[in-house]
Amino acid sequence: MRREGGYRGDTVGEDMELVVRLHRTLRLEGKRYRITFLPDPVCWTEAPEDWRTLQNQRIRWQRGLAESLMMNRRLLFHPKGGAAGWLAFPFMVVFEWLGPLLEVLGYGLMAFFFLTQMISPAALGAFLLAAIGFGLLLSVNALLLEELSFHLYERPSQLVVLFLMAVVENFGYRQLNSVWRLIGLVRWALGGKAHWGEMKRIGRGAG
């Protein structure tokens, strides 16, 4: 980390950028390494408490993602890239980096085609069923994986509430989040220096 210069000051996603940079550097140097993930946090971060703060956070995260991938693009499909360069990096490019553009464009085009009678209500329904169904699959699978791996929630009622939220978020919130992420992508593409912005802190404890 020290040899690589530590955290960069020209990106808002400095933690992600450092991890991707370590992958790129060590892979291209042909060195054996391991970057570990600790699932049990020793501290907790505060989640946004209002819509404006949440919006700014999602925009900032998307810009940080774009910056991290662009700064380390040599890893993509590099002969020494391994799983990081041939699987993880392409996945992040298609589904995370360009995902908001594809998703918002898809919803917009289907709405336009329906309003101009270029597609039938059945075709629109099939599209919405596929799009929302895919989102539901991702949300529920993420919850299931979390529970099977760490079993953080002791009461069944907690899992029921989380499951319901995993379903509900796909009807409005997921689409809104995609719009915010698209804004972040557009701002990154237009250039200019990104700023963290204001993150309201209340100081709640984890317990």
N, C-alpha and C positions, 0 to 999 in steps of 0.2 A: 504494500500500500504506500509506504513512504517512497520507494523507488519510483512508483508511478505518479508521484506528485500529490497524493492524497485527494481530498475533495476538491473538485473544480468550482470556481466561482462564477463561471459563465453559463451555468445551467440551473434550472429550478428543480431538476430531478437528480441532484448530485449523488444521492445514495444509489439509485438505480444505475446511473452512469458509471459509477466506480465499479460495480459488480460486472457490468458488461465489459468495461475496459480491462478488468482482470482476466475475464474469459478470453478476450481478444489477444492480450499480450502473452499470456501463458500458453494458449493454444498455438499461436503462431511461432512461439519459441520452442515448441515441442516439449514442454516440461509437464511432468505429472503434478497434479494439484487436486485439491478438493475444497470447494466452497460449501460450508455447512449452514444449515438452517436450524435455528433453535425455536421450537414451537412454543415453549413456555416463557412468556415475557417476564422480565423483572420490573417492568414499568408499563404503564398504559398511556396512550395518547388520547387526547380529547377529540371527540367527533364534532363536526360542525353543529351548531345549535339553531341555525336559521338558514333559509333558502339561499340568501346572498352569499354567505360564507361557504355553503356547500357548492354552489355554482363556481365560485372562484377556485375552490380546491380542485374540482374536476377539470376545469380549464387548465389549471397549473399542472396537474398530473399528466394531462395529454401532451402539453408542451414539453414537459420533462421527458416523457417517453420518446417523442420525436427527436429531441436533441440527443438523447442517449444512443438511439439507433443510428442516427446520422454520424455522430462523432466516432462511432466504432463500426462503420459499415464494411470495413475490410474483412470483418469476421464472416460476413454473409457469403456462403458457398465457397469459402476458402478451402483449398485442399487439406489443410491441417485443422479445419474448423471443428471437425467431429460433430457430436450431437448438438453442441451449442450453436455451431454455424450452419448446420444443415437441417436441423429440426426446430430448435427453440427460436432462433432468429427469424426464419421465414414465418413461423407461426405468429410471432409478435408483429411482424410487418403487416401480414394480411388481416389478422383478426383484431389486433389491438391498435396498431397505428392507422391503418386504412379502414378498419371496421366501422367507425362512426360515419365516414363518408358513404360507404356502401349501404349502411343501414338507413340513414336518413334519405339518401337518394332513392333507395328502394321504396320506402313509404311514400315519398313525394311523387314518384313516377306512377305508382299504382293508384294513388288518389287522383292524379291528373287523368290517367287512362279511364278510371271509373267515371269521373265527372264528365268526360267527353265521350262517354259510351263506347270507348275503344275495347273495353273488356266487360264481361258480364258480372253481375253480383256474385255468381258462383265462383268465378275466377278470383275476385277480390277476397271472398271468404276463404278460399283455399290458400291464398297467399298469407292472410292474417293468421290462419290456423298454423301454417308452417312456421312463420316468423315468431309468433307468440309461443308456440309449442317448443321451438328450439330454445327460447329464452327460459321457459319453465324447466326444461331438461337440464340446462346448465345450472340454474339456481338450486334445484332440488338435489342434483348430484353433488354440488359443492357442500350443501348442508349435510348430506349423507356421508361424504368423505370426512368432513370435520368431526362428525359424531363417531364414526368408526375408528378414526385415528386417535382422537384425544379425549372424547367423552367429557366435555367441559360442563355439560348441563345435567344437573342431578335430577330435576323434576320432569316428568313427562309433559307437564303443561308448558314448560319452556320450549320444548321441541315442537309442540303443537303450534304455539305462537310463531316460532321461527319458520315453520313450514308454511303457515298461512301468509306470512310476510314474503316468503320466497315466491309464492304464487301471485300475490297482489302486486308486487313490484313490477311485474311484466305488463301491467295494464296502466300505462301512463308514466310511471317513474323511469322505467328503462328507456323509453323513447325520449323523455326529457333529458336524461343523462347523456344519451347519444348526441342530442343537440348541443349540450354544453361541451362535450368532447370534440365535436366538429368545430365549434368556435375556437377551442384551443388549437386544433389542427390548422385552421385558417390563419390564426394569429401567428403561429410558428412559421407558416409558409410565407406570410407577408414580411417577416423579419421584425426587427426591433427587439429591444431588451425586455425580457420578462421580469416581472416582479412578484414577490410572494404575496403582496397584498395584506390586508388585515385579517388575522385569525382570532376571533373572539375567544377568550379563555374564561372559564367559570371556576375551574379549580376543584372539580368533583373528584372524589377518591374512587378507586376501583371497587372497593367493598361496599 
